[in-house]
Every structure is written in C-alpha cells, then in structure tokens.
Amino acid sequence: MISPHLPILQVVIPLLAAPACVLLHNGRLTWLLALAVSWVCLAISLLLLGQVMDGGTISYALGGWAAPWGIEYRIDPLNAFVLLIVSGISAAVLPFARASVEREVEPEQIHLFYTMYLLCLTGLLGIVATGDAFNVFVFLEISSLSSYALISLGRDRRALTAAFQYLVLGTIGATFILIGIGLAYMVTGTLNMADLAERLPAVAGNRTVRVALAFLTIGIGLKLALFPLHLWLPNAYTYAPSAVSAFLAATATKVSAYVLLRFLFTIFGVDFSFGAMPLEVILPPLAILAMFVGSLVAIFQENVKRMLAYSSIAQIGYIVLGISLASVDGLTAGIVHLFNHALIKGGMFLALGCVFYRLGSVSLNDLRGLGRRMPYTMAAFVVGGLGLIGVPLTAGFISKWYLVTGVLGAGLWPVAVLVLLSSLLAVVYVWRVVEAAYFAPVNEKVGDKVAVREAPLSMLVPTWILIAASVYFGIDTSLPVGAARDAAAFLLGATGTGAGL
C-alpha cells in the first residue's frame, strides 16, 4: 500500500528527480520530468487533504523510529492545505515554463534550471510536511539556496545582484531561525514540534524561551518579507525569469507565513505568543504599514513586475494582520488569503511572463496599446487586478471580507477602515496598467503590429487556469474557506468544521 507513505513520497519524489535532471542534460526531457513530478505532488496533496479531513492528523515516523526520537512528518488541516497551494501552483507554472524558460534562460543552463526548480519544490514541501523543528531549517535552506540560483539565471545582469542581496538577507533570516530553534532545544531537549508544544509551557517563564521566540519571529519575518524586512523581495521578483517570479511569489512567502503560524500557535501557543510576548502590539502596526507602504510604492513603479512585487508586500500585510488577531475569523482570513493570493499573484506574474515573451519588456511605457495586440493576456492581468482590489465575485473579495469580519469582531473598527482604504490604493496601480494597455496609443517602438501578437496557448492556458480559479473560488468558497476555517480552529484548539461555508 502506497497510501501510508504519502507524506514522505511528497518530499522524496521531487528530491530524487532533481539530480536526474542533471543526468538527463536535456532541456525538453528535464521539463517533462519536472512537469510529471509536479502533477504527482499535486495528486498526493489532494489525497493527503482528503485523508486529513476524513480521519484527522496523520503522523508518519521516518525509518520506523517513533517520535520524538526519530523524525516525524505530521500532516494536519493547516499544512495539508498549504501543501495543496504549493503543489497546485507548481503544477500550473511548469506547463507555462517550457516556452518561457527557453526564451529567458541560456540553452545550456535549462537542465540546471529544472534541477534547481525541483530542489526548491522539495524544500518548500519539506518545510510544510515535517514535524521536526530542525528539519524546518534544513528544508528552508534547500529551498532558499535553490531560489538564489533560480533568480540568478535571469539574463539581466541585475538578476545576479538581486540573487546576492536575497542570499545575504536570507542567510541572516536563516541564522536567526536556527538560533531560535537552538534556544528552544536548549531548554526542552527536543526538536519534535509536538513534543516542544508539550514541554514549552512548563518553562514559559524562562527568559531563554522568550528570546527564542523573538529570534524566530525576526528570522521568519525576513523570509516572509514582512515590512520593514522586505528589502530583498522587489529585486528578486523583478529580475528573476518569469516562471520563477510566478512560482516564488505564489509559494515562498506563503510557506514562510505557514512557518510563522506553526511556531506561534502550535509550538509556543497562542497564550504565550500573544499574552506573555507582545506580538499583539508589534504585528498589527507592521502589517498595516506593509499594506500602505507596499501599495503606495507600487503606484510609482514603471516596471510592472516591480509593481506586483511591492503589491505582494502589501498582501503579506493582510495575511499577517489576520494572523495577529489570533481569532478564528482572523486566522481564517489570513489562511484563506494564502490560497487566494497565490492564485491571483501567480496568474498575474504568468500574464507578465506572456508579455515579456512577446515584447522582451514589462515596462509600463512598452505596454501602451497592448490590450489590442494581446487581448487574452491583458484580460487575465485585469481580472487578477480586480482580485487584488477585492472586487466582489473574486477570491480577493473573500479574503478582505473575512479580514474585515475578524477585525470588527475584535472591536477594531478603525483598522477595518484602514483595510478598505489600502484596498483602494490597489485600484490606482492596477488602473495605471489598464490605462496604458487599453487607452494609450500603441507604442510603435516596441516591435511591429505583426510581430507582437498573442502569447502561445502553452503559456495562456496555465495563466487563465490560475486567474479563472481565482474567480471560481470567489464564488464557490467551500474548499478554501472550509479548509482555512478547519485549520484556524485546529490552531486555536477548537473543534468543528468549516466545510460547506
């Protein structure tokens, strides 16, 4: 029976496929292998989510060594949902990647691109699946090191600078996380997350435990790109190959948000994180600043990829604000926005990848009149933009609705007003693209009317799958909201199900 081994197969399959790409040394074959692996991982994620919803938390002991002595993979409602996000985005990005990567990556490096991609996927899935705190750090390094390499493969020389900046700040963040985990181990003698959760309350008054959470919060904040620890993100998303920008924007920060949830609520516990420690005072102001600063800076960007990068900083603010409420409604908003923002931003970055494929540029000035030359691509971008704004019948509206509900439930009506005002800023930067694409005259300097045509179907279809999904889940919310509410209730130790919401 394969079913009991699904948790480890989720990580081992892409890990073994990565070196196989080096051996194959053929761009097309390595793409086919990566595509097959991504779809297998998606199937495993769906099976795991079904098992968790039906039978509760799954515990898998590696090598038959029982926890806490051995390493445990533990799948519960939260990480089953995040596994679905990561594998689902990968399954959508890879069909798009074939043509895009051939255009944006040197031919002799394409097999290395897919090697790094699969290692990054391995790291992200491993972070989410493991029940061991030190393993979180190990997989975090696997995903981070491969991300640096993926970003550096962009043909623009500024990609090297962006990758180096990400490496420096990412290493600082990883060091803080490792110190935090080490301090927690020092006072408890265990690295198993479930075991840590049992032992930490007995030593909660110890100053070392407080310092451990402080280090972890700062380190994860760096990986999450929470304002003001976001400096690595704009250049990384802007100069990476298009498929990499889409994949990382939709998954990497979401996994970091998952790690924050896991440490704050599962390991240290809500009473310690938001009672003994002042996170309820620190996180909301940072989240609100992220919402406004990210959106305001996005408005003034001429490079549309950079515009979306700063928009992501704002969206991370919404996620962290939901987390900081430490309530079922707040956590539901934060977790459901992990899913919704992954669909929206992944689809929008893929749309820009289509534009870059035809124009070789994503400058706002070069997009003038593009709505008439690439109508399906620009329509996808606009629909995704409506989701960022939070227009009804889009997934973004569902996220904002639950976030405002959570904020009002906490009696913070001024914060609800700020959420709505920050959403209006998204109207401005999305409108700048709409105005250039549909209302400005065609920029004749960018190709000719024959050369600039619609993107290939192999790129358009994955783009529209993500964008259409963001609309569908804005209408039928049973999967994302149901899974998010179950995860929120699980984190807070409550019972019940959100299915059917």
C-alpha positions in Angstrom: 0.0 0.0 0.0 1.4 3.4 -1.0 -1.2 5.4 0.9 0.5 5.2 4.3 3.7 6.6 2.7 2.2 9.6 1.0 3.8 12.2 3.5 7.3 11.1 2.7 6.7 10.5 -1.0 5.6 14.1 -1.3 9.2 15.2 -0.5 11.3 12.2 -1.8 9.9 12.2 -5.3 11.0 15.8 -6.3 14.2 15.3 -4.3 15.2 12.2 -6.4 14.0 13.8 -9.6 16.3 16.9 -9.2 19.7 15.1 -9.7 18.0 13.1 -12.5 17.7 16.4 -14.4 21.4 16.8 -14.2 22.0 13.3 -15.6 19.5 13.8 -18.4 21.2 17.1 -19.5 18.4 17.8 -22.0 16.1 20.8 -21.6 12.9 19.2 -23.0 13.3 15.9 -21.1 14.0 17.7 -17.8 10.9 19.8 -18.3 8.8 16.7 -18.9 10.3 15.1 -15.8 9.6 18.2 -13.7 6.1 18.5 -15.0 5.3 14.9 -14.2 6.8 15.3 -10.7 4.7 18.4 -10.0 1.5 16.7 -11.1 2.3 13.7 -8.9 2.9 16.0 -6.0 -0.4 17.7 -6.6 -2.2 14.4 -6.6 -0.5 13.4 -3.3 -1.5 16.7 -1.8 -5.2 16.2 -2.7 -5.1 12.7 -1.3 -3.5 13.9 1.9 -6.0 16.7 2.3 -8.9 14.2 1.9 -7.3 11.9 4.4 -6.9 14.7 7.0 -10.4 16.0 6.5 -11.8 12.5 6.9 -9.6 11.0 9.6 -7.7 13.7 11.3 -4.0 14.3 11.7 -1.5 11.9 10.0 1.7 11.0 11.7 4.5 9.3 9.7 7.7 8.1 11.5 10.7 8.1 9.2 12.6 4.8 9.3 10.1 3.4 11.8 11.7 5.5 14.6 8.9 6.8 16.8 8.8 10.5 17.7 10.4 12.3 19.4 13.4 10.1 18.9 13.0 9.9 15.2 12.0 12.4 12.6 8.2 12.7 12.2 6.2 14.0 9.3 2.9 15.3 10.6 0.0 16.3 8.3 -2.8 18.3 9.9 -5.5 20.6 8.4 -3.2 23.5 8.2 -0.2 22.0 6.4 -2.4 19.8 4.2 -3.9 23.0 2.8 -0.5 24.7 2.3 0.8 21.5 0.6 -2.1 21.9 -1.9 -1.2 25.5 -2.5 2.5 24.8 -3.2 2.0 21.7 -5.4 -1.0 23.3 -7.2 0.9 26.4 -8.2 3.9 24.3 -9.3 1.6 22.1 -11.5 0.3 25.3 -13.1 3.6 27.0 -13.6 5.5 24.2 -15.2 3.4 23.9 -18.4 4.0 27.6 -18.8 7.7 27.3 -18.1 8.7 25.3 -21.2 8.4 28.2 -23.7 9.2 30.9 -21.2 12.4 29.3 -19.9 13.6 28.6 -23.4 13.3 32.3 -24.1 14.7 33.6 -20.8 17.4 31.1 -19.8 20.5 30.2 -21.7 20.1 26.8 -23.5 23.0 25.2 -21.8 21.5 26.1 -18.4 17.9 24.8 -18.9 18.5 21.4 -17.3 20.1 23.2 -14.3 17.1 25.4 -14.1 14.8 22.4 -13.6 17.2 20.8 -11.2 17.1 23.9 -9.0 13.3 24.2 -9.5 12.7 20.7 -8.2 15.1 21.3 -5.3 13.1 24.5 -4.4 9.9 22.5 -4.6 11.4 19.8 -2.4 12.4 22.4 0.2 9.0 24.1 0.2 7.1 20.8 0.5 9.5 19.6 3.2 9.1 22.7 5.3 5.4 22.2 5.3 5.3 18.4 5.8 7.9 17.9 8.6 7.0 17.8 12.2 10.6 18.4 13.3 11.8 22.0 14.0 15.4 21.4 12.9 14.1 19.8 9.7 12.2 23.1 9.0 15.6 24.9 9.0 17.2 22.2 6.7 14.4 22.4 4.1 14.3 26.1 4.4 18.0 26.2 3.3 17.3 23.8 0.5 14.5 26.0 -0.9 16.5 29.2 -0.3 19.7 28.1 -1.9 17.9 26.8 -5.0 15.9 30.1 -5.1 19.1 32.1 -5.2 20.3 30.0 -8.1 16.9 30.3 -9.9 16.9 34.1 -9.6 20.5 34.4 -10.8 19.6 32.5 -14.1 17.8 35.6 -15.4 19.6 37.1 -18.4 19.5 40.6 -17.0 22.8 41.1 -15.1 20.8 42.7 -12.3 19.5 39.2 -11.6 22.9 38.4 -10.1 22.8 41.4 -7.8 19.2 40.6 -6.8 20.2 37.0 -6.0 23.2 38.1 -3.9 21.1 40.6 -2.0 18.5 37.8 -1.3 21.3 35.5 -0.3 22.7 37.9 2.3 19.4 38.8 3.8 18.1 35.2 3.5 21.2 33.9 5.3 20.6 36.4 8.2 17.0 35.3 8.4 18.0 31.6 8.4 20.6 32.3 11.1 18.0 33.9 13.4 15.7 30.9 12.8 18.5 28.5 13.7 19.4 30.4 16.8 15.7 30.4 17.9 15.4 26.7 17.3 18.6 26.0 19.2 17.5 28.0 22.2 14.2 26.2 22.3 16.1 22.9 22.1 18.4 24.1 24.9 15.5 24.5 27.4 13.4 21.5 26.3 15.8 18.9 25.0 13.7 18.1 22.0 13.2 19.2 18.4 9.9 17.4 17.7 7.2 20.1 17.2 4.5 18.2 19.1 7.0 17.4 21.9 8.1 21.1 22.0 4.4 22.2 22.3 4.1 19.9 25.4 7.3 20.9 27.1 7.5 24.7 26.5 4.5 25.7 28.8 6.4 24.3 31.8 9.4 26.6 31.1 7.4 29.6 29.7 8.8 31.9 32.4 12.3 31.2 31.2 13.9 34.2 29.5 15.6 31.9 27.0 12.1 30.8 25.7 11.2 34.5 25.1 14.5 35.1 23.3 13.9 32.0 21.2 10.5 33.3 20.0 12.0 36.7 19.4 14.7 35.3 17.1 12.3 33.1 15.3 9.8 35.9 14.7 12.5 38.2 13.2 14.0 35.4 11.1 10.7 34.3 9.8 9.7 37.9 9.2 12.8 38.2 6.9 11.8 35.1 5.0 8.2 36.4 4.8 9.3 39.8 3.6 7.2 41.5 6.3 7.8 45.2 6.4 10.4 46.5 7.1 12.3 43.3 6.5 11.2 43.2 2.8 14.2 44.7 1.1 15.2 41.5 -0.8 11.9 40.9 -2.4 11.4 43.7 -5.1 14.6 43.0 -7.0 14.3 39.2 -6.6 10.8 39.2 -8.2 11.7 41.8 -10.8 14.8 40.3 -12.4 14.1 36.5 -12.0 12.9 34.6 -15.0 9.1 34.9 -15.4 8.4 31.4 -14.3 10.5 31.8 -11.2 8.8 35.1 -10.3 5.4 33.5 -10.5 6.4 30.4 -8.6 8.2 32.2 -5.7 5.5 35.0 -5.4 2.8 32.4 -5.1 4.6 29.9 -2.8 7.7 31.1 -1.0 6.2 33.8 1.2 3.1 31.6 1.8 5.3 28.8 3.2 7.0 31.4 5.4 3.6 32.5 6.7 2.9 28.9 7.4 6.1 28.6 9.5 5.1 31.7 11.4 1.7 30.2 12.1 3.2 26.9 13.1 5.7 28.4 15.7 3.3 31.0 17.1 0.2 28.8 17.5 1.3 25.1 17.5 4.7 25.2 19.3 4.7 28.2 21.6 0.9 28.5 21.8 -1.4 31.5 21.4 -1.4 32.4 25.1 2.4 32.7 25.2 2.8 34.3 21.8 0.1 36.9 22.2 0.0 37.1 26.0 3.4 36.7 27.6 5.0 38.1 24.5 3.9 41.5 23.0 3.2 40.2 19.4 -0.4 41.5 19.6 1.2 45.0 19.9 4.0 44.5 17.4 2.5 42.6 14.4 -0.7 44.7 13.7 1.2 48.0 13.2 3.8 46.3 10.9 1.0 44.7 8.9 -0.8 48.0 8.5 2.4 49.7 7.4 3.1 46.9 4.9 -0.4 47.4 3.5 0.1 51.1 2.9 3.8 51.3 2.1 3.7 48.4 -0.3 0.7 49.8 -2.2 2.0 53.4 -2.2 5.4 52.4 -3.6 3.7 50.1 -6.2 1.8 53.1 -7.6 5.0 54.8 -8.6 6.7 51.9 -10.3 7.3 51.9 -14.1 8.4 48.2 -14.2 5.1 46.2 -13.8 6.9 43.2 -12.3 8.3 45.5 -9.6 4.8 47.0 -9.2 3.5 43.5 -8.5 6.4 42.8 -6.1 5.6 45.8 -4.0 1.9 44.8 -4.2 3.0 41.4 -2.7 4.5 43.2 0.3 1.1 44.8 0.9 -0.7 41.5 0.5 1.7 40.0 3.1 0.5 42.7 5.4 -3.1 41.5 5.0 -2.0 37.9 5.9 -0.1 39.0 8.9 -2.9 41.2 10.1 -5.2 38.2 10.1 -2.7 36.1 12.0 -2.2 38.9 14.6 -5.9 38.9 15.5 -5.4 35.4 17.0 -9.1 34.6 16.5 -10.9 32.0 14.3 -12.1 34.7 12.0 -8.7 36.4 11.8 -6.8 33.2 11.2 -9.4 32.1 8.6 -8.8 35.4 6.8 -5.1 35.0 6.9 -5.0 31.4 5.8 -7.6 31.8 3.1 -5.6 34.7 1.7 -2.6 32.4 1.4 -4.6 30.4 -1.1 -6.3 33.3 -2.8 -3.2 35.5 -3.2 -1.3 32.5 -4.6 -3.8 32.1 -7.3 -4.1 35.8 -8.1 -0.5 36.8 -8.0 0.7 33.6 -9.6 -1.7 34.3 -12.5 -0.7 37.9 -12.8 3.0 37.1 -12.9 2.3 34.5 -15.6 0.5 37.1 -17.6 3.5 39.4 -17.4 5.6 36.4 -18.5 3.4 36.2 -21.6 4.1 39.9 -22.2 7.8 39.5 -21.8 7.8 36.5 -24.2 6.5 38.8 -26.9 7.9 42.2 -26.0 11.1 41.4 -24.1 9.9 44.1 -21.6 7.4 44.7 -18.9 7.9 48.4 -18.7 4.6 50.4 -18.3 5.6 52.6 -21.3 6.0 49.5 -23.5 2.6 48.1 -22.6 0.8 51.0 -24.3 -1.9 49.7 -26.6 -1.1 46.1 -25.7 -4.8 45.4 -24.8 -5.5 45.4 -28.5 -2.5 43.3 -29.5 -2.5 40.7 -26.7 -6.2 40.8 -25.6 -6.4 37.5 -23.7 -3.1 38.1 -21.8 -4.1 41.6 -20.7 -7.6 40.4 -19.8 -6.1 37.9 -17.5 -4.0 40.6 -15.9 -7.0 42.8 -15.4 -9.1 40.1 -13.9 -6.2 39.3 -11.5 -6.0 43.0 -10.7 -9.7 43.0 -9.7 -8.9 40.2 -7.3 -6.1 42.3 -5.7 -8.5 45.2 -5.3 -11.1 42.8 -3.7 -14.0 43.3 -6.2 -17.0 41.0 -5.4 -17.0 37.6 -7.2 -13.2 37.4 -7.0 -11.2 35.4 -4.4 -9.6 38.7 -3.2 -13.1 39.9 -2.0 -13.5 36.8 0.1 -10.1 37.4 1.8 -11.0 41.0 2.5 -14.5 40.1 3.7 -13.2 37.6 6.3 -10.4 40.0 7.3 -12.8 42.9 7.9 -15.1 40.5 9.8 -12.3 39.4 12.0 -11.2 43.0 12.7 -14.7 44.1 13.5 -15.1 41.0 15.7 -12.1 42.2 17.7 -13.7 45.6 18.1 -11.0 47.3 15.9 -13.3 49.3 13.5 -10.6 51.9 12.7 -8.4 49.0 11.4 -11.3 47.9 9.2 -11.4 51.3 7.7 -7.6 51.1 7.0 -8.1 47.8 5.3 -10.7 49.3 3.0 -8.5 52.4 2.3 -5.5 50.3 1.5 -7.6 48.3 -0.9 -8.4 51.5 -2.8 -4.7 52.1 -3.4 -4.7 48.8 -5.4 -7.2 50.5 -7.7 -4.6 53.1 -8.6 -1.7 50.9 -9.6 -3.9 48.4 -11.4 -5.6 51.3 -13.2 -2.2 52.5 -14.4 -1.7 49.3 -16.3 -5.3 49.3 -17.6 -4.9 52.9 -18.8 -1.6 52.1 -20.6 -2.9 48.9 -22.2 -6.4 50.0 -23.3 -6.5 53.8 -23.5 -3.0 54.8 -24.6 -1.8 54.7 -28.3 0.3 51.7 -29.4 4.0 52.1 -28.7 5.3 51.6 -32.2 8.9 51.4 -31.0 8.1 48.0 -29.3 8.1 45.5 -32.2 5.6 45.9 -35.1 1.9 45.1 -35.2 2.6 41.7 -36.9 5.4 40.6 -34.5 3.6 41.5 -31.3 0.7 39.0 -31.1 -1.0 36.9 -28.5 1.2 34.5 -26.4 1.3 30.8 -27.2 -1.5 28.6 -25.8 1.0 26.7 -23.7 1.5 29.9 -21.8 -2.0 31.4 -22.0 -3.8 28.3 -20.7 -1.9 28.0 -17.4 -2.3 31.7 -16.9 -6.0 31.5 -17.3 -6.3 28.4 -15.2 -5.0 30.4 -12.2 -7.0 33.5 -13.0 -10.2 31.5 -13.6 -9.6 29.6 -10.3 -9.3 33.0 -8.5 -12.8 33.9 -9.9 -14.3 30.4 -9.2 -13.1 30.4 -5.6 -14.6 33.9 -5.2 -18.0 32.3 -5.9 -17.7 28.8 -4.5 -15.8 29.3 -1.3 -16.4 25.8 0.2 -12.8 24.5 -0.4 -10.6 27.4 0.6 -12.8 28.8 3.4 -13.7 25.4 4.7 -10.1 24.3 4.8 -8.9 27.6 6.2 -11.6 27.6 9.0 -10.7 24.0 9.9 -7.0 25.0 10.1 -7.8 28.1 12.2 -9.9 26.0 14.6 -7.2 23.4 14.8 -4.5 26.1 15.6 -6.6 27.6 18.4 -7.5 24.2 19.8 -11.2 24.5 18.9 -13.4 21.9 17.3 -15.8 21.8 14.4 -15.5 22.1 10.7 -15.8 24.9 8.2 -16.9 22.6 5.4 -19.7 23.9 3.2 -19.1 27.6 4.1 
